[in-house]
Amino acid sequence: MAARHDIIAAMTDEDLVSFALGLPETTEGSHFATRDFRVRGKIFMTLPGPDFCVVKLTADQQQMALATMQNHVAAVPGGWGLKGSTRLFHHAADSDEIRTLVRRAWRNAAPRSLALPED
């Protein structure tokens, strides 16, 4: 049986951006010189640098991600992290897990009329 790291399909920045922009009514912008992704004006994900993206989860969603993906996520330091902002190291994580967290962040920002089905 193959080791877990042998079967992971990680995402490049371009893959991540393409996926995020494919979610309904998502637009790309910039916030303090950082690429951001919004649904109806609300940021759900940022791409602050080459190593990770930041997704806006609820505190409970963040705790679940920290418990299940401890090698691929970390709370943002400080107050934003306490509110659920989570670093997602998308170059090393499984692409299905990445999509799940990005969809959750999108869902948290989107109005209910745009809600995607649960994963």
DRENGULUM-885614 format. One record per residue: residue number from 0; residue in one letter; x, y, z negated of N, C-alpha, C, CB in turn. Coordinates in steps of 0.02 Angstrom, whole numbers. Each point is the difference from the previous one (the first is absolute). Glycine has a CB too. Example, Ala and Ser with C-alpha at 12.3 -4.5 7.8 and 13.67 -1.06 7.14 Angstrom:
2
+------+------+--------+--------+--------+--------+--------+--------+--------+--------+--------+--------+--------+--------+
: resi : resn :   n.xx :   n.yy :   n.zz :  ca.xx :  ca.yy :  ca.zz :   c.xx :   c.yy :   c.zz :  cb.xx :  cb.yy :  cb.zz :
+------+------+--------+--------+--------+--------+--------+--------+--------+--------+--------+--------+--------+--------+
:    0 :    A :    660 :   -284 :   -390 :    -45 :     59 :      0 :     45 :     60 :      0 :    -95 :    -59 :    -62 :
:    1 :    S :     77 :    112 :     98 :     42 :     59 :     -3 :    -39 :     55 :    -37 :     59 :    -32 :    108 :
+------+------+--------+--------+--------+--------+--------+--------+--------+--------+--------+--------+--------+--------+
// end
This chain:
119
+------+------+--------+--------+--------+--------+--------+--------+--------+--------+--------+--------+--------+--------+
: resi : resn :   n.xx :   n.yy :   n.zz :  ca.xx :  ca.yy :  ca.zz :   c.xx :   c.yy :   c.zz :  cb.xx :  cb.yy :  cb.zz :
+------+------+--------+--------+--------+--------+--------+--------+--------+--------+--------+--------+--------+--------+
:    0 :    M :     42 :    -59 :      0 :    -42 :     59 :      0 :     44 :     62 :      0 :    -92 :    -62 :    -61 :
:    1 :    A :     75 :    112 :    101 :     39 :     61 :      6 :     -6 :     42 :    -63 :    -16 :     -1 :    124 :
:    2 :    A :     71 :     34 :   -141 :     -2 :     47 :    -57 :    -46 :     58 :     17 :    117 :    -33 :    -36 :
:    3 :    R :   -146 :     63 :    -14 :    -48 :     55 :     10 :     31 :     56 :     42 :    -54 :    -28 :   -110 :
:    4 :    H :    117 :     46 :     97 :     30 :     55 :     37 :      9 :    -17 :     74 :     58 :     35 :   -104 :
:    5 :    D :    -59 :    -99 :    122 :      7 :    -19 :     70 :    -64 :     10 :     40 :     85 :    -82 :    -35 :
:    6 :    I :   -142 :     87 :      1 :    -63 :      5 :     36 :    -32 :     70 :     -6 :    -16 :   -122 :    -19 :
:    7 :    I :     49 :    167 :    -15 :    -26 :     68 :     -8 :      6 :     38 :     66 :     30 :     -1 :   -123 :
:    8 :    A :    -84 :     33 :    142 :      0 :     43 :     59 :     -4 :     72 :    -24 :    -55 :    -89 :     73 :
:    9 :    A :    112 :    121 :    -84 :      3 :     68 :    -27 :    -21 :     50 :     54 :     91 :    -34 :    -80 :
:   10 :    M :   -105 :     95 :     57 :    -21 :     53 :     45 :     54 :     53 :      7 :   -119 :    -21 :    -31 :
:   11 :    T :    127 :     44 :     92 :     42 :     58 :     12 :    -41 :     63 :    -15 :     69 :    -62 :     89 :
:   12 :    D :    -37 :    119 :    -92 :    -37 :     63 :     -8 :    -50 :      9 :     56 :     99 :     51 :    -59 :
:   13 :    E :    -79 :    -67 :    120 :    -44 :      8 :     57 :    -61 :    -45 :     -6 :     98 :     30 :     71 :
:   14 :    D :    -88 :    -93 :    -93 :    -57 :    -45 :    -10 :    -48 :     27 :    -53 :     74 :    -97 :     32 :
:   15 :    L :    -45 :    122 :    -86 :    -41 :     27 :    -54 :    -40 :     61 :     23 :     85 :    -41 :    -83 :
:   16 :    V :    -53 :     86 :    118 :    -34 :     60 :     26 :    -55 :    -20 :     48 :    105 :     67 :    -13 :
:   17 :    S :    -91 :   -113 :     58 :    -50 :    -23 :     48 :    -60 :    -31 :    -36 :     91 :    -21 :     84 :
:   18 :    F :    -78 :    -20 :   -135 :    -55 :    -30 :    -37 :    -42 :     54 :    -35 :     69 :   -104 :    -17 :
:   19 :    A :    -35 :    150 :    -17 :    -37 :     53 :    -36 :    -42 :     42 :     47 :     91 :      3 :    -86 :
:   20 :    L :    -62 :     16 :    143 :    -37 :     41 :     48 :    -57 :    -38 :     33 :    104 :     64 :     20 :
:   21 :    G :   -103 :   -130 :    -24 :    -54 :    -41 :     27 :    -61 :     -4 :    -46 :     86 :    -65 :     59 :
:   22 :    L :    -80 :     89 :   -120 :    -57 :      0 :    -46 :    -46 :     58 :     19 :     70 :    -52 :    -93 :
:   23 :    P :   -135 :     44 :     84 :    -47 :     51 :     24 :     15 :     70 :    -26 :    -85 :    -90 :      5 :
:   24 :    E :     83 :    137 :     41 :      7 :     72 :    -13 :     65 :     19 :    -35 :   -122 :      4 :     -6 :
:   25 :    T :    173 :    -44 :     14 :     65 :     17 :    -30 :     37 :     48 :     45 :      5 :   -112 :    -56 :
:   26 :    T :     25 :    162 :     24 :     43 :     48 :     35 :     66 :      4 :    -36 :   -100 :     67 :     40 :
:   27 :    E :    152 :    -49 :     -2 :     66 :      9 :    -29 :     12 :     74 :    -10 :     43 :   -105 :     54 :
:   28 :    G :    -13 :    122 :   -110 :     17 :     70 :    -15 :     66 :      3 :    -37 :   -121 :     31 :     -3 :
:   29 :    S :    131 :     24 :    -31 :     60 :     10 :    -38 :    -17 :     37 :    -65 :     70 :      3 :    106 :
:   30 :    H :    -41 :    -26 :   -160 :    -11 :     29 :    -66 :     68 :     10 :    -32 :   -115 :    -55 :    -12 :
:   31 :    F :    136 :    117 :      2 :     67 :     15 :    -27 :     54 :    -37 :     40 :    -50 :     16 :   -115 :
:   32 :    A :     46 :    -12 :    181 :     48 :    -29 :     47 :      2 :    -77 :     -2 :     67 :    103 :    -14 :
:   33 :    T :   -119 :   -133 :    -11 :     -7 :    -73 :     -2 :    -58 :    -21 :     45 :     48 :     -5 :   -118 :
:   34 :    R :    -36 :    -45 :    160 :    -55 :    -26 :     42 :    -55 :    -26 :    -45 :     80 :    -29 :     93 :
:   35 :    D :   -142 :     47 :    -77 :    -56 :    -27 :    -38 :    -55 :    -24 :     47 :     28 :     76 :    -96 :
:   36 :    F :    -72 :   -117 :     68 :    -55 :    -30 :     37 :    -63 :     12 :    -40 :     75 :    -88 :     54 :
:   37 :    R :   -125 :    116 :    -19 :    -61 :     23 :    -33 :    -61 :    -27 :     34 :     59 :    103 :    -35 :
:   38 :    V :   -111 :   -109 :     -5 :    -66 :    -15 :     27 :    -45 :     58 :    -23 :     18 :   -129 :     -1 :
:   39 :    R :    -48 :    163 :     49 :    -41 :     59 :    -14 :     34 :     48 :    -48 :   -101 :    -69 :     21 :
:   40 :    G :    165 :     81 :    -10 :     37 :     50 :    -39 :     30 :    -25 :    -64 :    -73 :     80 :     50 :
:   41 :    K :     59 :   -141 :    -71 :     27 :    -27 :    -63 :     58 :    -47 :     14 :   -113 :     10 :    -54 :
:   42 :    I :    169 :      4 :     22 :     60 :    -41 :      9 :     -9 :    -68 :    -33 :     72 :    104 :      5 :
:   43 :    F :    -55 :   -157 :     32 :     -1 :    -67 :    -29 :     69 :    -33 :      2 :   -120 :    -11 :     34 :
:   44 :    M :    165 :     38 :      8 :     67 :    -29 :      5 :     48 :     54 :     23 :    -48 :   -115 :     26 :
:   45 :    T :    109 :    112 :    -52 :     55 :     43 :     24 :     59 :    -44 :     19 :    -40 :     96 :    -73 :
:   46 :    L :     83 :    -67 :    114 :     61 :    -35 :     20 :     58 :     48 :    -15 :    -60 :    -68 :     92 :
:   47 :    P :     81 :     69 :   -156 :     49 :     49 :    -22 :     72 :    -12 :     22 :    -74 :     17 :    -95 :
:   48 :    G :     89 :    -77 :    117 :     69 :    -15 :     19 :      4 :    -68 :     33 :     41 :     69 :    -94 :
:   49 :    P :     19 :    -91 :    108 :      9 :    -62 :     38 :    -10 :    -65 :    -39 :     77 :     64 :     69 :
:   50 :    D :    -80 :    -60 :   -135 :     -1 :    -62 :    -40 :    -69 :    -23 :    -22 :    111 :     33 :    -38 :
:   51 :    F :   -159 :     13 :     35 :    -66 :    -19 :    -25 :    -53 :     50 :     22 :     55 :    -55 :    -99 :
:   52 :    C :   -117 :     34 :     92 :    -56 :     46 :      7 :    -32 :      6 :    -69 :    -21 :    -30 :    124 :
:   53 :    V :    -24 :     77 :   -132 :    -37 :      7 :    -63 :    -74 :     -5 :     17 :     90 :     74 :    -53 :
:   54 :    V :   -124 :   -120 :     19 :    -73 :     -8 :      8 :    -35 :     23 :    -63 :     17 :    -97 :     80 :
:   55 :    K :    -75 :    128 :    -71 :    -38 :     25 :    -57 :    -52 :    -53 :    -20 :     17 :    120 :     37 :
:   56 :    L :      0 :   -157 :    -89 :    -44 :    -51 :    -27 :    -32 :     26 :    -64 :     71 :    -92 :     50 :
:   57 :    T :   -120 :     56 :    -75 :    -25 :     14 :    -66 :     50 :    -30 :    -50 :   -123 :      2 :     38 :
:   58 :    A :    118 :     18 :   -100 :     46 :    -28 :    -51 :     -8 :    -76 :     -4 :     -6 :    108 :    -65 :
:   59 :    D :    -56 :   -133 :     68 :    -12 :    -72 :     -3 :     29 :    -36 :     61 :   -104 :     21 :    -66 :
:   60 :    Q :     95 :      8 :    126 :     27 :    -30 :     60 :     77 :     -1 :     -3 :   -100 :     41 :     66 :
:   61 :    Q :    128 :     12 :    -93 :     73 :      3 :     -8 :     24 :    -55 :    -46 :     -3 :    123 :     20 :
:   62 :    Q :    -30 :   -133 :    -76 :     20 :    -52 :    -48 :     -3 :    -69 :     33 :    -42 :     71 :    -95 :
:   63 :    M :    -10 :    -83 :    135 :     -6 :    -64 :     35 :     58 :     -8 :     50 :   -126 :      3 :    -13 :
:   64 :    A :    142 :     50 :     50 :     55 :     -4 :     48 :     67 :    -11 :    -37 :    -64 :     76 :     79 :
:   65 :    L :     74 :    -42 :   -135 :     61 :    -10 :    -38 :      7 :    -71 :    -26 :     -5 :    120 :    -33 :
:   66 :    A :    -51 :   -151 :     17 :      1 :    -69 :    -25 :     10 :    -51 :     55 :    -75 :     36 :    -92 :
:   67 :    T :     49 :    -23 :    152 :      3 :    -50 :     53 :     55 :     12 :     52 :   -121 :    -13 :    -17 :
:   68 :    M :    147 :     75 :     20 :     51 :     16 :     50 :     59 :     36 :    -33 :    -89 :      8 :     89 :
:   69 :    Q :    109 :    -30 :   -148 :     49 :     36 :    -40 :     65 :     17 :     36 :    -50 :    -56 :    -97 :
:   70 :    N :     69 :     18 :    146 :     62 :     14 :     37 :    -10 :     51 :     57 :     37 :   -115 :    -29 :
:   71 :    H :   -100 :    134 :     42 :    -14 :     42 :     58 :    -37 :     64 :    -16 :     -2 :   -103 :     66 :
:   72 :    V :    -17 :    114 :   -128 :    -35 :     61 :    -20 :     29 :     27 :    -65 :   -105 :    -40 :     58 :
:   73 :    A :     95 :    105 :    -68 :     21 :     32 :    -63 :    -43 :     62 :     -8 :    119 :    -44 :      8 :
:   74 :    A :   -137 :     59 :    -70 :    -37 :     61 :    -14 :     44 :     60 :     16 :    -69 :    -58 :    -90 :
:   75 :    V :     41 :    110 :    120 :     36 :     62 :     11 :     18 :     28 :    -70 :    -60 :     24 :    113 :
:   76 :    P :    121 :     -1 :   -123 :     18 :     27 :    -66 :    -44 :     60 :    -19 :    117 :    -39 :     19 :
:   77 :    G :   -132 :     45 :    -83 :    -36 :     58 :    -25 :    -76 :     -7 :      4 :     97 :     67 :     32 :
:   78 :    G :   -129 :    -10 :    -35 :    -73 :      3 :     -3 :    -36 :    -30 :     60 :     15 :    100 :    -67 :
:   79 :    W :     14 :    -91 :    127 :    -33 :    -28 :     59 :     -4 :    -76 :     -5 :     41 :     96 :     69 :
:   80 :    G :     11 :   -126 :    -94 :      0 :    -73 :     -8 :    -51 :    -23 :    -50 :    119 :      0 :     29 :
:   81 :    L :   -129 :     39 :    -82 :    -50 :    -17 :    -51 :    -70 :      2 :     30 :     74 :     45 :    -90 :
:   82 :    K :    -83 :     -6 :    142 :    -66 :      6 :     33 :     -9 :    -50 :     57 :      0 :    121 :    -30 :
:   83 :    G :     50 :   -164 :     42 :     -7 :    -52 :     50 :     44 :      6 :     61 :   -113 :     -9 :    -39 :
:   84 :    S :    149 :     65 :     47 :     44 :      6 :     58 :     56 :    -53 :     -5 :    -25 :    125 :     10 :
:   85 :    T :     32 :   -163 :     44 :     42 :    -60 :     -1 :     47 :     -2 :     59 :    -91 :    -60 :    -60 :
:   86 :    R :    155 :     50 :     45 :     48 :    -11 :     54 :     -7 :    -70 :     27 :     80 :     83 :    -52 :
:   87 :    L :    -82 :    -89 :    117 :     -7 :    -64 :     33 :     61 :     -8 :     46 :   -128 :      3 :     -5 :
:   88 :    F :    170 :    -51 :    -10 :     60 :    -12 :     38 :    -17 :    -46 :     59 :     73 :     14 :   -104 :
:   89 :    H :   -100 :     18 :    155 :    -32 :    -37 :     56 :     49 :    -36 :     46 :    -88 :     84 :     -5 :
:   90 :    H :    152 :    -69 :      2 :     48 :    -35 :     43 :     13 :    -71 :    -25 :     54 :    110 :     27 :
:   91 :    A :    -68 :   -123 :    -90 :     14 :    -66 :    -29 :    -62 :    -39 :    -19 :    106 :     47 :    -41 :
:   92 :    A :   -163 :    -15 :     39 :    -62 :    -33 :    -21 :    -35 :    -35 :     58 :    -13 :     86 :    -91 :
:   93 :    D :    -30 :   -132 :     75 :    -40 :    -36 :     50 :    -49 :     49 :     33 :     10 :   -108 :    -66 :
:   94 :    S :    -16 :    105 :    132 :    -42 :     48 :     36 :    -73 :     -5 :    -20 :     80 :     -7 :     95 :
:   95 :    D :   -105 :    -52 :   -113 :    -70 :     -6 :    -23 :    -10 :     37 :    -66 :    -10 :   -111 :     59 :
:   96 :    E :     59 :    105 :   -104 :     -5 :     35 :    -64 :      3 :     75 :     10 :     54 :    -97 :    -57 :
:   97 :    I :    -11 :    119 :    103 :      5 :     71 :     16 :    -67 :     26 :     26 :    123 :    -13 :     26 :
:   98 :    R :   -151 :    -22 :     22 :    -65 :     21 :     29 :    -54 :      4 :    -54 :     33 :    -53 :    109 :
:   99 :    T :    -32 :      6 :   -155 :    -50 :     -1 :    -53 :      7 :     63 :    -43 :      1 :   -126 :     -1 :
:  100 :    L :     59 :    144 :    -20 :      9 :     59 :    -42 :    -15 :     64 :     38 :     86 :    -62 :    -65 :
:  101 :    V :    -67 :     66 :    128 :    -15 :     61 :     39 :    -76 :      6 :     10 :    112 :     -9 :     59 :
:  102 :    R :   -146 :    -46 :    -45 :    -74 :      2 :      5 :    -32 :     23 :    -65 :      5 :    -92 :     86 :
:  103 :    R :     20 :     67 :   -142 :    -27 :     21 :    -65 :     10 :     74 :    -10 :     23 :   -113 :    -47 :
:  104 :    A :     35 :    138 :     62 :     14 :     72 :     -7 :    -46 :     40 :     46 :    120 :    -24 :    -30 :
:  105 :    W :   -129 :      1 :     91 :    -45 :     34 :     47 :    -71 :      0 :    -28 :     72 :    -35 :     98 :
:  106 :    R :    -94 :    -23 :   -122 :    -67 :     -7 :    -28 :    -10 :     47 :    -60 :     -3 :   -120 :     38 :
:  107 :    N :     54 :    129 :    -78 :     -5 :     44 :    -59 :    -10 :     73 :     21 :     73 :    -79 :    -64 :
:  108 :    A :    -47 :     98 :    122 :     -5 :     69 :     23 :    -60 :     12 :     45 :    123 :      8 :     -8 :
:  109 :    A :   -145 :    -59 :     42 :    -54 :      7 :     50 :    -69 :      6 :    -33 :     69 :    -65 :     81 :
:  110 :    P :   -113 :    103 :    -48 :    -69 :      1 :    -25 :    -31 :    -69 :      9 :    -12 :    123 :     28 :
:  111 :    R :    -36 :   -139 :    -69 :    -32 :    -67 :      2 :    -28 :    -17 :     69 :    -27 :     13 :   -121 :
:  112 :    S :      5 :     38 :    158 :    -28 :    -13 :     66 :     51 :    -29 :     49 :    -80 :     93 :    -20 :
:  113 :    L :    143 :    -86 :      5 :     54 :    -27 :     43 :     30 :    -64 :    -27 :     24 :    116 :     37 :
:  114 :    A :    -46 :   -138 :    -94 :     33 :    -56 :    -35 :      8 :    -61 :     44 :    -49 :     43 :   -106 :
:  115 :    L :    109 :    -72 :    101 :     15 :    -64 :     34 :    -25 :    -56 :    -44 :    102 :     49 :     58 :
:  116 :    P :   -115 :   -107 :    -29 :    -17 :    -58 :    -42 :     58 :    -17 :    -46 :    -76 :    -44 :     90 :
:  117 :    E :     62 :     17 :   -149 :     52 :    -21 :    -47 :     43 :    -54 :     32 :    -73 :     28 :    -98 :
:  118 :    D :    136 :    -30 :     77 :     47 :    -51 :     25 :    -17 :    -67 :    -29 :     90 :     86 :     11 :
+------+------+--------+--------+--------+--------+--------+--------+--------+--------+--------+--------+--------+--------+
// end
